[in-house]
Amino acid sequence: MPELRQLRYFLAVAEELNFSRAARRLNMAQPPLSVAIRQLEQELGTPLFVRSSREVRLTEAGAAFVDGAKRTLAEADAAVATARRAGEGELGSIRLGYSWSARFETLPALGQAFESRRPDVEVLAEEMWNGRMPAALRARTIDVAVALCPEMPGELAYAPIRSEAVVALLPAGHALTSEDEIDLAALADEDFMFFPRDLGPRLHDFLVSLCRRAGFEPRRDRESFHTRWTIGSWSSDTVALVPRSVSLELPEGVAAVPIAEPADPLETQLVWRSDDDSPTVGAFVELSANAFAAT
């Protein structure tokens, strides 16, 4: 089977029809080029060129060999280019798991920025509860999690990408919706919609701790506000605590009011396998680390 080097030599001579010019084009001496062509002819069992003192021309076998040699070299060059692009994280796919709140602003911003830099990488995104993300990462069901207040087992890697103020979601007719901001303690007598703790233990505990630091134990509605939001049945007498970006797409009958400081902000982080050396994951992490730097 001819080597790629031999095919390049052959095509140079076939296009120049002159061994000296072909050698100069290949940045090599003429004698080694002539030897290489003769070796190729021996391997193929047929002459590729007719040589005389006046000219060099292709034989019928040589003319027939040209198109195949060009295709082979083009395919080899394309394979090399593809491998290099994949090695730089410019090809392939990346699977993202994301917290419910990320869909309003964080995930679109990251996805659009990544697509503009890596247009040939397929991005597959799946909403999931924080409590299920570590197992999905370990099982390689997802490559990166975009998580609000994520679970933090030690074998995973983390990078904070943004912090957001906490806002309270209230029924649109609530007396406090006219305020620019409110103290969390003003909601002490309200029923709060959370979610089952096992679905996002760290986020659940963070939200409950905000209420306790404000001086009250939240009365908890048994239903998840995520579900109520999705199916369009928001309760008329309960409230929820969420990051500011959720207020960008409020359903009908719901208002958002910022919680006054000193309430801690809600932090969104990237989570990925610490042993994952994928260049695509590396590129996504690097881009995401700076996506919200200005804010």
C-alpha positions, 0 to 999 in steps of 0.5 A: 500500500503506497504511503501518503508521502509517496502520493504527495511526491507522485502528484507533484511530479504529475502536476509539474511534469518535471522532476526538478520543478517538483523537487523544488516544490517539495523542498527536496533534492531531485535524486531522492524524489526520483528514487521514491517514484521508482519505488512507488512504480515497483510497488504498483507493478506498473510505470507511472511516467514516461521519461525522456531527455526532452519530457516527462509525461504520464502513462495511462496507469499514471493518469488513472492514478491521479484522481485516486491519489488526490482523493486519498490525500484530501481524505487524509488531510480532512481526517487530520483537520478533524482530529485537530479540531476535536482536540481543541474542543471544536467538534463533538457534543456536550451534554448539560444538566441544569437547574430549573432556574438556569433556563430563564437567563443563565443557560441561554446566555451560556449556550449562545456564547458557546455556540458562537465560539464552537458552532460545530459542537452539539449542545444537549441540555436536560433539566434536572434536580440538583440532587440527581446531578452528581449521579448523572455526572458519575454515570456520564449521562451529563458532562457538565451541570449548571446548578443553583446552589449545587450538591458538592461531593468531593470528587467533582470539580466546581466553578462559580459563574454568577451570583444573584439577588434573592427575590420573593414571588408573590401573588400579583394582588399581594399588598407587598408587590408595590414595594421596591424591596422588602425585608424577608421578615415581612413574609413570616406569616406567609405559606412558602412553596419549596420542594422536597428536600431530597431533590435539592438538599443544599438549595433547600437548606439555603432557602430555609436558612434565609428565613431562619436568619430573618427570625422565623421558621417558614410555613411550608406548602407541600407542593413544589413551586417548580411544578405549579409554575410549569403546569400553570396553577400557581397558588393565590396564597403562597410565596417562593424564594428564587434568584432574580433571573426567574423574574424575567419570565413571570407567569400571569398572576405572579409578581417578584419583589427583591429581598433586601440585604443582608440576604445572601445571594444565590450562587450558580456553579458549573459542576463536572468530573474532575478527571474529565480531560475532554477539550470540549468540556474544558472550553465550556468551563473556560467560557462560562467562567467569564460569561457573567464577569461584567455583572 
